[in-house]
Structure formats: structure tokens, C-alpha cells
């Protein structure tokens, strides 16, 4: 007889994740006190538009699903400005002259003035040779610096090029296509697969949406988005359709804040400029004292003639400074900038080359820098739960993947075995692509060699395990749960694979029952040369640190593989401090 007091079997969790869930919050202050302006809306001490409840967003932005009217759009454009990153125009002539504005150049310019303007006398012409030589050195030095900084390109403009030029917006209840620069906070926008998100927005309608935001956050995989989630300007819609409320535009977007940091001028004086300023200042003081003494001695004591005394002063001016040093330094730094340019590095200030030589800690991005930014299956970690081997698990998983119009997961799986293998020896009968509800793909095919029909499915572990009946034993469930926990701990994304035979030969008919055959781990692998590069940097005395917007568990796994260790912390630790030791 069954025990009536027996506890039901606990449900196993096959979908453990290493991602941190962010719960929506309420507005931190009374919403009535928040004005429709940048100072209030983007002050995170008052409100965080990325995290507050969606209903609060409607209220704070004073909008509705019908969108804004023309008058309100114009009013808000006057408050928030256009939806683009403003470029600071630099006068090329003033930029060129700025390279002549330093203590060493002042001494050289003073010598040039003396040689051309004050040397007349005793029926002798001005000292044109010295004047031409000094001006040539000044122009060469300024020309090199000007050329390098202008040819380095504008990093902000490069970022702006990736912004969406057009946006689909609803105003006065009507959808229309407008320039993305015309968007304002509170606009209603729509985007679909392939579109660039035109502004930071909160989704109020989303169907099977996934967003590629690797360029902004470092996350390798497209991120699934649902109602209430935040989408960032400049990210790309890889799947689905969505409608959202524009919460931020221009420099107030996540994209804009990053671009502003890239383009911001550093007002602090670099090490090299500081050294040159000290040398120039010392030369100015020393030469000034020497000239004062020379004027007293030559004209007061020895009664030198006007021209003869000026000739001596000119010699002192030219000989008292390292006149060729700025040019030599500029040429040397220019060579360094050109070398870096070969590796696609942007050098916006050539004096940074010298500062680079003094680096003691090297901070590197992860995605696309330390890693390939191309997902792959880590074959060394494949788990199997039947007599199907790891290689066959990969092949069967590739059957259940799109060959064309692939998402990131399908491209990863097919890329592991090759596109030719992904359909070799089978006849496609039916294919069901991934959707956020079932969270899996499925293929029904006929094996050409045997004529037998089979179904293969791959997807989220829990969803796949719910389908399995053939080998669903306690032992396999315990092993699968342990494997999923291991993958999550190491920052590896789990992908389960199962299959069933279809004896009836009817694509819509019942199968023999799905059998779990394997668990694949998906990872963004390190570049082939990354480990050696890090070792070379360490051998030169540098400390290498990884900075990434990806999940902490993924960062730790990358660190372990590269020899950087896994002693890593979430960014909030920098603000709040490390946890207290018990």
C-alpha cells in the first residue's frame, strides 16, 4: 500500500543559470517632483529608467501608445536636443598652432623674432638663415603632431556610423519612418529582425525578441528580451519584433555615454608633456637670467654695439635650448603611432605613445579582444547519456539547426561540424525553428541509408528533459543536474540534445519517445595568440587585468583558460567595496 504521508518527488532544476536577474524597482522619489528634463530623468539618485516598473516609465515620460504629437515633439527636441552625438568641431588652424604653444617652442619663437626683427643695424641684413632654420624646425614639429592626430580619425564619428539612420515611430497614432536623429524621449518606436535599435527604450510589446548587444556590453550571445526589458541604442535586433518607449536619446543613452567617454578630452597633462614643460621652464628661466646678465655685462661694461650684442643674445637663445628635441621626439612618436596603426589601433594623441611605455597594469576587454567573439562548442566538456558518442551528438545537434538565416546557437553548432555535414545523408521532412516558448528546435528527417524516419531536438535542458521518456531514470536526472550545475559554475551555456525514432513514417505521427543523448557546452573561446600575448606582457613586468560586461561566471572561466585566474569581482564591488570577511 502506498504511504499517504510520502512526500512528492522534488522537481529537479535543469536550467540553473549564472546570470544575475534584475528585478524592476519603483521610482526612488515622488514622481510628481521629477520634471521632464535631462537633469531629473537621468539622475540615477532619483530614478533609473532602465529598472523602474514599466507603468512608471509611461508616467515619467508623459506618453501613451499613440505616441506624441508634433508640437510636443518639437518641445522635447528643444529640451533634450537631437538624437545624435554632437561632434566638437576643431579649427584645423588652431589645432596646428597648438603644437607651437609650449615653453620650448616659446624660446625658439623668441629666437626667431630676435633673428628677423631686432637684428637690423650696422648696415647688416636680418639673420635670415637662423630665422628660416628655426621656423622650419617649428613647422616640422607641429606638422608631424598635427598630421598624426588628424589622421588618427575621430573615434566618436566611427561610433556614430553604427547608429540607425532611420527609425519607425508612431506619432499622433500613425506609424511613419523618420530620421533617428528626430527621436525624442517618449516617442513610440518599433523594430524587427535586422534593425538597429534607434534609441534606448523599454519594451511594452515583444514577440520572440533577441538583441545582439556584444559591442556595448561584451555579451557573446544575443540576449532574449521580453516586455519591460531595456534595449540599448546601437544594438541589433537578431530575432523577432518589438515596440518600445524611447527612454533616452543622444548622449544620454548607454551608447552615448560610452561614446562620450571615448571622445572626451583628457585635461590632465601627460607625463611627457610634464617633462617637456619642466625642461622648457628651466630653459626659459636659465636663458632669461643669462640674457639679463649679458645685457648688463655686454652693453654696460664692455660697451658692445647694438648688433654685436644681439648676435650674442641670439647665440644664447639658440644654443641654450635643445632646439631639435621636439622634432626628434615627434618623429619618434610618429613612428610608434604608425606601427600601432598597422594593428588597427587608434592613436588620438601621439604623446600617449610615450605614456604607453610606462604602463604597469594592462586592462583588456574580453569579447573580441581576448576571445574570438565567435561561439563554439567545447568538445572537451561534452556529456553523453547513451551509447551515442560525442561526435555523433554534435552531428545530430547540427541536424536540428538552420543552415541558412541562422541564429548564434545554430551557427555555432553547424560551424562545429561543417555545413556539409549538417545535412549529409538525410532528407529533410520538417523543421521547427527556435521560439522563446518551447525554447528548442526540432527536425524530422529520413535517413537516406536506412529509410528510417527520426526526430532530433536541441534546446534548453529543462524543456528537452520534459520531452524525454525513453531513458528518463533517476540516475540520468541526477547526472544531468550535476552537469548543468558544473556548466553554470564555469560560465558555460548548456544545450541538451535528444532524438526519437518515428516508426510510422508519418512526420506528424507519434514517435518511440525522446531519448536524451548529450549535453553540449557553448563558449566564446580565447584567441589562439591570447595566451602567448599575456605571457609576453607578464614577462615584461605588466599586470594583466580583464574588464568585461559579460557575466561574472563567464569571465572567470575565460580567466582560468588564459592563466589570469578566477579572482574576479562584479563591478559593484568597486563602488561598494569587497564583502566583509567573516
Backbone torsions as a table, in degrees:
resi	resn	phi	psi	omega
1	UNK	NA	137.9	-179.0
2	UNK	-71.9	142.8	179.2
3	UNK	-76.9	116.6	-177.9
4	UNK	-68.3	-18.5	-178.8
5	UNK	-93.8	2.0	-177.4
6	UNK	-65.8	139.4	-179.9
7	UNK	-79.0	140.6	177.6
8	UNK	-64.5	151.4	-179.6
9	UNK	-65.1	128.2	-178.4
10	UNK	-66.2	137.0	177.8
11	UNK	-71.0	135.5	179.8
12	UNK	-86.2	148.6	179.4
13	UNK	-103.7	103.2	-179.1
14	UNK	-95.3	4.0	-175.1
15	UNK	-124.1	41.1	175.6
16	UNK	-62.9	144.5	-176.9
17	UNK	-133.0	154.0	177.9
18	UNK	-95.9	2.6	-177.8
19	UNK	-82.7	144.6	177.5
20	UNK	-88.2	125.5	178.6
21	UNK	-83.2	137.1	179.8
22	UNK	-110.0	113.1	-179.8
23	UNK	-81.7	144.3	177.3
24	UNK	-66.9	148.7	-179.2
25	UNK	-121.0	168.2	174.5
26	UNK	-91.7	163.0	176.3
27	UNK	-60.0	136.6	-173.2
28	UNK	-76.1	-18.2	178.5
29	UNK	-132.3	173.0	177.3
30	UNK	-61.8	121.6	-176.0
31	UNK	-61.5	-23.5	179.9
32	UNK	-67.8	-21.4	-178.8
33	UNK	-87.2	-8.7	-177.3
34	UNK	-91.2	119.6	-179.6
35	UNK	-87.1	157.9	179.0
36	UNK	-81.2	73.4	176.5
37	UNK	-149.6	164.7	-175.4
38	UNK	-63.8	-34.7	-177.1
39	UNK	-62.1	-38.3	-178.6
40	UNK	-87.2	-47.7	-173.6
41	UNK	-65.4	-31.2	-175.1
42	UNK	-109.8	19.5	172.2
43	UNK	-93.2	103.4	-173.8
44	UNK	-71.5	-8.6	172.2
45	UNK	-72.7	-20.5	179.7
46	UNK	-102.0	-48.8	-175.1
47	UNK	-154.2	143.7	175.0
48	UNK	-117.8	102.7	-175.8
49	UNK	-65.2	-16.0	177.7
50	UNK	-79.4	-21.2	-171.3
51	UNK	-117.9	-20.7	-175.7
52	UNK	-66.7	161.3	177.4
53	UNK	-56.8	145.9	-177.5
54	UNK	-59.5	-37.4	179.9
55	UNK	-63.3	-31.5	177.1
56	UNK	-70.2	-31.4	-179.9
57	UNK	-63.6	-42.8	178.2
58	UNK	-58.2	-42.4	-177.1
59	UNK	-70.1	-46.3	-176.2
60	UNK	-64.2	-37.3	-177.9
61	UNK	-91.9	-0.8	174.2
62	UNK	50.3	57.6	-177.0
63	UNK	-140.5	175.9	178.4
64	UNK	-145.3	176.1	-178.3
65	UNK	-66.1	-18.9	177.3
66	UNK	-79.7	-8.7	178.5
67	UNK	84.1	-171.3	-177.5
68	UNK	-96.6	158.8	173.4
69	UNK	-92.1	170.6	-173.4
70	UNK	-60.8	-41.1	-178.5
71	UNK	-64.9	-40.5	-179.7
72	UNK	-69.0	-36.0	177.3
73	UNK	-60.9	-45.0	-180.0
74	UNK	-64.7	-39.0	179.2
75	UNK	-63.5	-43.1	-178.4
76	UNK	-72.4	-31.4	177.0
77	UNK	-64.6	-33.7	175.8
78	UNK	-68.7	-28.1	-179.9
79	UNK	-82.7	-48.2	-171.7
80	UNK	-100.7	-14.9	-178.2
81	UNK	81.2	178.1	-179.3
82	UNK	-71.4	159.0	-179.9
83	UNK	-86.0	66.8	176.6
84	UNK	-155.5	163.4	179.9
85	UNK	-89.8	122.1	-177.9
86	UNK	-73.6	132.4	175.8
87	UNK	-94.0	133.3	175.2
88	UNK	-81.3	114.1	180.0
89	UNK	-74.3	132.3	179.9
90	UNK	-113.5	125.1	177.3
91	UNK	-68.0	116.9	-177.0
92	UNK	-57.2	-37.6	-178.6
93	UNK	-66.6	-43.9	179.0
94	UNK	-67.4	-34.5	177.2
95	UNK	-64.1	-39.5	177.9
96	UNK	-64.5	-45.1	-178.7
97	UNK	-66.2	-24.9	-177.9
98	UNK	-62.9	-24.7	179.0
99	UNK	-76.5	-7.6	176.4
100	UNK	-102.0	6.9	-175.2
101	UNK	-108.8	81.0	176.0
102	UNK	-159.0	160.8	-173.9
103	UNK	-54.4	-42.3	-179.6
104	UNK	-64.5	-41.8	178.7
105	UNK	-66.1	-34.4	178.9
106	UNK	-60.2	-42.8	179.3
107	UNK	-63.6	-43.6	179.4
108	UNK	-64.4	-39.8	178.7
109	UNK	-66.3	-37.0	176.2
110	UNK	-63.1	-40.9	178.4
111	UNK	-64.3	-38.3	178.8
112	UNK	-64.6	-40.6	178.8
113	UNK	-63.5	-44.1	179.7
114	UNK	-61.3	-43.1	-175.2
115	UNK	-67.9	-30.8	-174.7
116	UNK	-102.5	-30.6	-171.1
117	UNK	-104.7	-28.6	-173.5
118	UNK	-111.2	5.2	-174.0
119	UNK	-95.3	3.0	177.7
120	UNK	-71.5	138.2	179.3
121	UNK	154.5	154.2	177.8
122	UNK	55.7	33.1	177.5
123	UNK	58.3	30.9	178.7
124	UNK	-113.2	140.0	-178.1
125	UNK	-73.3	165.6	175.2
126	UNK	-59.7	159.0	-178.6
127	UNK	-83.8	77.9	-176.5
128	UNK	-63.1	-35.6	-177.2
129	UNK	-61.0	-47.4	179.1
130	UNK	-65.6	-40.4	-179.6
131	UNK	-60.8	-48.0	-179.2
132	UNK	-64.4	-42.3	-180.0
133	UNK	-62.8	-45.3	-179.6
134	UNK	-65.0	-46.0	-179.2
135	UNK	-65.0	-35.0	178.1
136	UNK	-62.7	-43.5	178.4
137	UNK	-64.1	-41.6	178.7
138	UNK	-63.0	-43.9	-178.7
139	UNK	-68.0	-39.3	178.2
140	UNK	-62.6	-46.9	-179.0
141	UNK	-60.9	-48.3	-179.6
142	UNK	-67.3	-38.1	-178.8
143	UNK	-63.5	-40.5	179.5
144	UNK	-64.5	-48.7	179.6
145	UNK	-61.7	-42.4	-179.8
146	UNK	-63.8	-45.6	-178.3
147	UNK	-62.1	-45.1	-177.1
148	UNK	-64.5	-42.7	-177.4
149	UNK	-72.8	-32.5	178.0
150	UNK	-74.6	-39.6	-177.8
151	UNK	-76.5	-15.4	178.4
152	UNK	-64.1	-22.8	179.5
153	UNK	89.9	166.9	179.8
154	UNK	-102.4	110.2	-176.4
155	UNK	-63.5	-35.5	179.7
156	UNK	-66.1	-39.8	179.3
157	UNK	-63.6	-38.1	178.0
158	UNK	-62.0	-38.4	177.1
159	UNK	-68.1	-39.8	-178.1
160	UNK	-63.5	-30.5	-177.6
161	UNK	-62.6	-23.0	-178.6
162	UNK	-88.0	-2.1	177.4
163	UNK	-74.6	151.1	179.4
164	UNK	-68.2	127.6	179.2
165	UNK	-76.1	-25.8	-178.9
166	UNK	-126.6	158.3	178.1
167	UNK	-144.5	146.5	175.2
168	UNK	-96.6	114.6	-174.6
169	UNK	-127.4	150.7	176.6
170	UNK	-108.2	119.9	177.7
171	UNK	-132.2	138.4	-175.8
172	UNK	54.8	30.8	178.0
173	UNK	80.3	1.5	-177.2
174	UNK	-117.3	135.8	176.7
175	UNK	-81.6	140.9	176.5
176	UNK	-155.7	158.6	177.5
177	UNK	-95.5	126.7	-177.9
178	UNK	-130.7	167.5	172.4
179	UNK	-67.1	135.3	-179.4
180	UNK	-61.5	-24.9	179.0
181	UNK	-66.4	-17.9	-178.2
182	UNK	-88.0	-4.4	-179.5
183	UNK	-68.4	148.6	176.0
184	UNK	-133.9	157.7	175.5
185	UNK	-56.8	133.2	-176.6
186	UNK	102.0	-13.2	175.3
187	UNK	-65.3	153.0	174.7
188	UNK	-104.5	124.6	-177.0
189	UNK	-125.4	159.4	175.9
190	UNK	-133.6	144.9	175.5
191	UNK	-149.0	159.7	-176.4
192	UNK	-137.9	-174.9	-176.8
193	UNK	-54.5	131.8	179.4
194	UNK	92.1	-14.1	-178.5
195	UNK	-81.8	149.7	171.4
196	UNK	-90.5	130.1	-179.9
197	UNK	-64.0	122.8	-170.4
198	UNK	-80.7	-15.0	179.9
199	UNK	-165.5	160.6	174.5
200	UNK	-59.4	132.4	-177.9
201	UNK	-149.9	155.2	173.3
202	UNK	-104.1	129.6	-175.8
203	UNK	-80.2	132.2	172.1
204	UNK	-112.9	-7.2	175.2
205	UNK	-149.1	126.9	-177.0
206	UNK	-149.1	132.8	179.1
207	UNK	-126.6	109.6	176.5
208	UNK	52.6	44.8	-172.8
209	UNK	-91.3	132.2	168.1
210	UNK	-134.2	140.2	-172.5
211	UNK	-122.6	131.6	174.7
212	UNK	-90.9	108.7	179.5
213	UNK	-122.0	29.8	-177.9
214	UNK	-59.9	-38.5	-177.9
215	UNK	-66.7	-21.9	-177.4
216	UNK	-98.6	-42.1	-172.8
217	UNK	-114.1	-13.6	179.9
218	UNK	88.1	1.2	-179.4
219	UNK	-76.3	127.0	-172.8
220	UNK	-70.9	-40.5	-177.3
221	UNK	-91.1	147.3	169.7
222	UNK	-58.2	144.9	-175.8
223	UNK	-102.0	128.3	176.3
224	UNK	-68.7	135.8	-179.4
225	UNK	-122.4	143.9	177.8
226	UNK	-132.6	-178.6	-178.5
227	UNK	-58.4	130.9	-179.3
228	UNK	98.0	-16.9	-177.9
229	UNK	-75.8	159.4	179.2
230	UNK	-96.9	135.2	171.9
231	UNK	-116.5	140.6	-175.0
232	UNK	-99.0	143.2	174.7
233	UNK	-58.9	135.5	179.4
234	UNK	92.6	-12.9	175.3
235	UNK	-78.9	167.1	-172.3
236	UNK	-119.7	132.4	176.2
237	UNK	-77.8	117.4	-177.7
238	UNK	-98.4	-15.9	-179.0
239	UNK	-161.1	144.7	172.3
240	UNK	85.4	-172.3	178.8
241	UNK	-135.7	150.3	-177.4
242	UNK	-151.9	155.7	170.4
243	UNK	-127.3	142.1	-175.7
244	UNK	-149.9	167.5	176.8
245	UNK	-98.4	123.9	177.4
246	UNK	-67.7	118.4	-178.1
247	UNK	-100.9	-21.8	-179.4
248	UNK	-154.8	147.0	179.2
249	UNK	-133.9	163.4	174.2
250	UNK	57.0	-134.5	-175.9
251	UNK	-70.2	-11.1	179.8
252	UNK	-86.5	-8.0	178.2
253	UNK	-77.1	165.5	174.7
254	UNK	-58.6	-44.2	177.0
255	UNK	-59.9	-45.3	-177.9
256	UNK	-64.7	-39.4	178.9
257	UNK	-64.8	-39.3	177.8
258	UNK	-66.0	-43.5	179.7
259	UNK	-64.9	-35.8	178.6
260	UNK	-64.1	-39.1	178.0
261	UNK	-65.4	-38.4	179.3
262	UNK	-66.0	-41.2	-174.3
263	UNK	-90.5	-5.9	-176.2
264	UNK	-66.5	138.2	177.1
265	UNK	-78.6	139.0	178.1
266	UNK	-92.3	111.8	-176.4
267	UNK	-76.7	-16.6	-178.9
268	UNK	-72.9	141.9	-179.3
269	UNK	-77.7	130.2	178.9
270	UNK	-69.3	167.0	-177.5
271	UNK	-60.1	-42.4	-177.3
272	UNK	-67.4	-42.3	178.0
273	UNK	-62.5	-36.7	179.6
274	UNK	-64.4	-42.2	179.3
275	UNK	-65.2	-45.3	179.4
276	UNK	-63.6	-36.9	178.3
277	UNK	-64.5	-39.2	178.7
278	UNK	-66.3	-42.8	178.4
279	UNK	-62.9	-46.2	179.8
280	UNK	-63.5	-41.6	178.0
281	UNK	-62.6	-42.2	177.9
282	UNK	-62.2	-43.1	179.2
283	UNK	-63.1	-42.6	179.8
284	UNK	-60.3	-47.5	-178.9
285	UNK	-64.8	-46.6	-177.8
286	UNK	-62.4	-46.1	-178.9
287	UNK	-67.4	-38.3	178.2
288	UNK	-60.2	-44.6	178.0
289	UNK	-64.3	-43.8	-178.3
290	UNK	-64.0	-40.4	179.7
291	UNK	-66.4	-40.8	178.4
292	UNK	-60.4	-45.1	178.2
293	UNK	-64.9	-39.8	-178.6
294	UNK	-65.2	-40.0	177.6
295	UNK	-60.9	-41.8	-179.8
296	UNK	-66.6	-45.7	-175.1
297	UNK	-73.3	-50.5	-173.6
298	UNK	-67.8	-47.6	-176.6
299	UNK	-87.7	-31.9	-178.3
300	UNK	-81.8	-47.2	-174.0
301	UNK	-90.6	-47.1	-173.3
302	UNK	-97.2	-4.4	175.8
303	UNK	56.5	44.3	178.4
304	UNK	-64.7	153.6	174.8
305	UNK	-72.8	162.7	-177.6
306	UNK	-55.2	-51.7	-174.8
307	UNK	-69.2	-39.4	-178.5
308	UNK	-65.2	-39.0	178.1
309	UNK	-66.7	-40.8	179.1
310	UNK	-66.2	-35.1	176.4
311	UNK	-60.0	-41.9	178.5
312	UNK	-65.8	-39.9	178.6
313	UNK	-64.5	-39.6	178.8
314	UNK	-63.3	-41.4	176.6
315	UNK	-60.3	-41.0	180.0
316	UNK	-65.9	-41.0	179.4
317	UNK	-63.1	-47.0	-177.0
318	UNK	-73.6	-41.4	-177.6
319	UNK	-79.0	-16.3	-176.4
320	UNK	-86.0	-3.6	179.3
321	UNK	-127.5	152.1	174.0
322	UNK	-76.3	80.9	-167.0
323	UNK	-62.1	-28.9	-178.2
324	UNK	-92.3	-5.9	-174.7
325	UNK	-61.2	-47.0	179.0
326	UNK	-58.1	-39.9	-179.8
327	UNK	-67.6	-43.7	178.9
328	UNK	-60.7	-43.8	179.8
329	UNK	-65.0	-42.0	-179.7
330	UNK	-62.9	-42.9	178.8
331	UNK	-63.7	-43.8	-179.8
332	UNK	-62.1	-45.8	-179.8
333	UNK	-68.2	-34.4	178.1
334	UNK	-63.8	-39.3	176.8
335	UNK	-61.8	-42.3	177.4
336	UNK	-62.9	-40.2	178.6
337	UNK	-64.3	-39.4	178.4
338	UNK	-65.6	-37.9	177.5
339	UNK	-63.7	-43.1	178.7
340	UNK	-66.7	-34.0	-179.9
341	UNK	-62.3	-30.2	177.9
342	UNK	-64.0	-24.6	178.5
343	UNK	-100.2	20.0	176.9
344	UNK	64.7	27.2	177.2
345	UNK	-90.5	136.1	179.4
346	UNK	-92.3	121.8	177.6
347	UNK	-111.7	102.8	-178.0
348	UNK	-89.9	-12.2	178.9
349	UNK	-145.6	113.2	-169.9
350	UNK	-67.7	-22.6	177.4
351	UNK	-67.7	-13.8	177.0
352	UNK	-67.0	-20.1	178.3
353	UNK	-60.9	-45.5	179.6
354	UNK	-66.5	-38.9	180.0
355	UNK	-66.1	-31.6	178.4
356	UNK	-61.4	-32.8	179.8
357	UNK	-68.0	-19.0	-179.6
358	UNK	-98.1	10.7	-178.3
359	UNK	-67.3	136.1	175.3
360	UNK	-114.5	-26.6	177.6
361	UNK	-124.5	123.7	-179.3
362	UNK	-107.0	114.7	178.2
363	UNK	-99.1	127.4	-176.3
364	UNK	-124.7	142.5	170.7
365	UNK	-68.0	159.8	179.9
366	UNK	-95.8	-64.3	-171.4
367	UNK	-66.7	119.7	178.6
368	UNK	83.3	-9.0	178.4
369	UNK	-111.1	-62.4	173.6
370	UNK	-81.8	-28.3	-179.8
371	UNK	-113.6	173.9	-175.2
372	UNK	-83.0	-13.8	-171.8
373	UNK	56.8	34.0	177.5
374	UNK	-139.2	111.6	-175.2
375	UNK	-65.0	146.4	178.2
376	UNK	-146.9	162.5	176.0
377	UNK	-90.7	126.7	178.2
378	UNK	-81.4	97.2	-174.6
379	UNK	-63.7	-24.8	-178.3
380	UNK	-71.0	-14.2	-176.7
381	UNK	-113.2	7.7	-178.8
382	UNK	-62.7	131.9	177.4
383	UNK	-105.4	138.5	178.5
384	UNK	-121.9	151.2	-176.0
385	UNK	-132.2	18.6	177.6
386	UNK	-154.4	-165.4	179.6
387	UNK	-84.0	5.5	176.3
388	UNK	-81.2	126.0	-177.2
389	UNK	-76.1	166.8	-178.5
390	UNK	-56.8	-41.2	-179.1
391	UNK	-65.4	-40.5	179.6
392	UNK	-68.7	-32.5	175.7
393	UNK	-60.6	-42.8	178.8
394	UNK	-63.8	-41.4	-179.2
395	UNK	-65.1	-45.6	179.3
396	UNK	-63.5	-37.4	176.8
397	UNK	-63.9	-35.2	179.2
398	UNK	-69.3	-30.6	174.4
399	UNK	-58.9	-39.8	-176.8
400	UNK	-86.7	31.6	-179.2
401	UNK	-130.3	149.0	175.0
402	UNK	-68.8	143.5	173.4
403	UNK	-91.7	-31.6	177.9
404	UNK	-120.7	158.2	-179.1
405	UNK	50.8	48.8	-174.0
406	UNK	-78.2	150.2	165.2
407	UNK	-89.3	-178.8	-173.7
408	UNK	-63.7	-37.8	-178.5
409	UNK	-68.5	-47.4	179.5
410	UNK	-60.8	-42.7	178.9
411	UNK	-61.5	-38.1	179.2
412	UNK	-65.2	-47.8	-177.1
413	UNK	-66.1	-47.3	-179.6
414	UNK	-65.0	-38.2	179.3
415	UNK	-64.3	-24.9	-179.8
416	UNK	-69.5	-38.1	-176.8
417	UNK	-105.0	-19.7	-177.2
418	UNK	102.0	141.2	-176.7
419	UNK	-62.9	-31.0	-179.6
420	UNK	-69.0	-34.0	-179.7
421	UNK	-74.8	-30.1	-173.0
422	UNK	-64.8	-13.5	176.1
423	UNK	-134.8	11.2	-177.0
424	UNK	-71.9	129.8	173.2
425	UNK	78.4	10.4	-179.9
426	UNK	-131.4	156.6	174.3
427	UNK	-115.7	117.9	-177.4
428	UNK	-68.8	129.3	176.6
429	UNK	-107.3	-46.8	-178.8
430	UNK	-154.3	145.7	177.8
431	UNK	-137.6	132.1	177.0
432	UNK	-114.2	113.4	-178.0
433	UNK	-72.1	170.2	-179.6
434	UNK	-66.9	140.8	169.9
435	UNK	-141.4	152.7	-173.2
436	UNK	-65.5	-14.2	-179.8
437	UNK	-82.7	-56.8	179.5
438	UNK	-77.3	-25.1	178.8
439	UNK	54.9	41.3	177.9
440	UNK	-158.9	165.4	170.9
441	UNK	-115.5	160.5	-179.2
442	UNK	-150.0	138.7	175.8
443	UNK	-126.1	141.0	169.9
444	UNK	-115.3	126.9	-175.1
445	UNK	-144.4	165.6	175.4
446	UNK	-112.1	127.9	175.7
447	UNK	-73.3	115.8	-174.8
448	UNK	-62.0	-34.9	-176.7
449	UNK	-70.1	-39.9	-174.8
450	UNK	-107.0	-18.1	-176.8
451	UNK	78.3	4.1	-178.4
452	UNK	-84.2	147.5	177.9
453	UNK	-97.7	142.3	-178.1
454	UNK	-146.6	152.0	172.7
455	UNK	-115.0	139.7	174.8
456	UNK	-128.7	137.8	178.0
457	UNK	-133.6	147.7	175.4
458	UNK	-140.1	150.3	179.3
459	UNK	163.7	-156.0	-179.0
460	UNK	-60.7	137.1	-171.5
461	UNK	-56.8	-47.4	-178.1
462	UNK	-61.2	-42.0	-179.9
463	UNK	-65.1	-41.4	179.6
464	UNK	-66.6	-42.6	-178.2
465	UNK	-65.3	-31.3	177.3
466	UNK	-63.9	-28.0	-179.8
467	UNK	-79.7	-26.7	-170.8
468	UNK	-74.9	132.0	176.1
469	UNK	-129.2	-21.1	-171.4
470	UNK	-70.2	-46.7	-176.8
471	UNK	-126.6	36.8	-176.9
472	UNK	-86.2	81.3	180.0
473	UNK	-106.2	162.9	178.3
474	UNK	-60.0	-37.7	-178.3
475	UNK	-63.8	-45.1	-179.8
476	UNK	-68.0	-38.5	179.1
477	UNK	-63.6	-42.2	178.4
478	UNK	-64.1	-42.1	-179.6
479	UNK	-66.2	-41.7	179.7
480	UNK	-63.7	-43.4	179.7
481	UNK	-62.1	-41.3	178.5
482	UNK	-65.1	-39.6	-179.9
483	UNK	-67.0	-40.2	178.3
484	UNK	-63.6	-41.3	177.9
485	UNK	-62.3	-40.6	178.9
486	UNK	-63.6	-45.1	179.2
487	UNK	-61.4	-44.7	-178.9
488	UNK	-63.2	-40.1	-180.0
489	UNK	-63.9	-33.2	-178.3
490	UNK	-92.9	0.5	178.9
491	UNK	77.3	23.2	177.8
492	UNK	-99.5	135.2	179.8
493	UNK	-86.9	128.3	-175.3
494	UNK	-89.9	140.3	177.8
495	UNK	-134.8	112.9	-177.3
496	UNK	-88.3	149.1	-179.3
497	UNK	-131.0	134.9	178.1
498	UNK	-144.2	160.7	177.1
499	UNK	-146.3	163.3	172.8
500	UNK	-147.6	149.9	174.2
501	UNK	-84.4	151.8	178.3
502	UNK	-120.5	86.0	-174.2
503	UNK	-60.5	-30.7	-176.5
504	UNK	-70.9	-19.0	-176.9
505	UNK	74.1	7.6	178.8
506	UNK	-98.7	121.6	-176.4
507	UNK	-59.3	-29.5	179.4
508	UNK	-95.9	-2.3	-176.5
509	UNK	-79.8	168.3	-179.8
510	UNK	-69.2	153.2	177.0
511	UNK	-106.2	-178.3	-178.9
512	UNK	-79.8	-4.8	-178.1
513	UNK	110.8	128.9	-178.7
514	UNK	-68.0	141.2	178.7
515	UNK	-120.6	123.4	177.1
516	UNK	-68.6	126.3	-178.1
517	UNK	-116.7	-21.8	-178.2
518	UNK	-171.0	164.5	177.1
519	UNK	-130.4	118.8	-179.0
520	UNK	-98.6	146.2	175.0
521	UNK	-110.1	131.9	-177.4
522	UNK	-110.6	134.0	-172.4
523	UNK	-151.8	149.9	173.3
524	UNK	-91.2	103.3	-170.3
525	UNK	-76.2	156.2	175.1
526	UNK	-64.6	151.4	174.0
527	UNK	-65.1	155.3	-176.9
528	UNK	-61.3	-32.6	-175.1
529	UNK	-98.0	1.3	-174.2
530	UNK	-65.8	-46.8	-177.3
531	UNK	-59.7	-43.8	-179.7
532	UNK	-66.8	-39.1	178.8
533	UNK	-62.7	-42.9	178.4
534	UNK	-64.3	-43.3	178.6
535	UNK	-61.2	-40.0	178.4
536	UNK	-64.1	-41.6	179.9
537	UNK	-64.6	-42.4	179.3
538	UNK	-64.3	-38.5	179.7
539	UNK	-65.8	-22.0	177.6
540	UNK	-88.4	2.6	176.8
541	UNK	95.1	8.8	179.9
542	UNK	-88.2	147.4	169.7
543	UNK	-98.8	124.3	-176.1
544	UNK	-101.8	126.2	179.1
545	UNK	-122.2	145.5	178.5
546	UNK	-105.1	131.5	178.0
547	UNK	-123.1	122.4	-175.7
548	UNK	-147.0	153.8	174.0
549	UNK	-93.5	1.2	179.7
550	UNK	-75.5	174.9	-178.2
551	UNK	-65.1	148.9	-175.8
552	UNK	-61.2	-40.7	-179.2
553	UNK	-63.7	-39.1	178.0
554	UNK	-66.0	-41.6	178.9
555	UNK	-61.1	-42.1	-180.0
556	UNK	-64.7	-40.5	178.9
557	UNK	-64.8	-41.8	176.4
558	UNK	-62.2	-42.3	178.6
559	UNK	-60.9	-41.1	178.7
560	UNK	-63.2	-41.4	-177.1
561	UNK	-70.7	-25.0	-177.6
562	UNK	-99.2	0.5	-179.3
563	UNK	80.5	14.0	178.0
564	UNK	-87.6	-7.6	-178.1
565	UNK	82.0	178.9	-179.4
566	UNK	-121.9	21.1	177.4
567	UNK	-82.7	76.8	-175.2
568	UNK	-125.3	156.5	-175.7
569	UNK	-133.2	153.6	173.6
570	UNK	-67.7	154.9	-175.3
571	UNK	-61.6	-28.3	-178.3
572	UNK	-64.1	-20.3	178.6
573	UNK	-64.0	-33.3	179.5
574	UNK	-63.2	-31.2	-179.5
575	UNK	-89.4	-42.3	-174.3
576	UNK	-93.3	-16.8	-176.8
577	UNK	90.4	158.7	-179.3
578	UNK	-65.3	155.0	179.3
579	UNK	-63.4	146.8	-179.1
580	UNK	-66.9	139.8	177.9
581	UNK	-76.1	138.9	179.6
582	UNK	-84.2	NA	NA
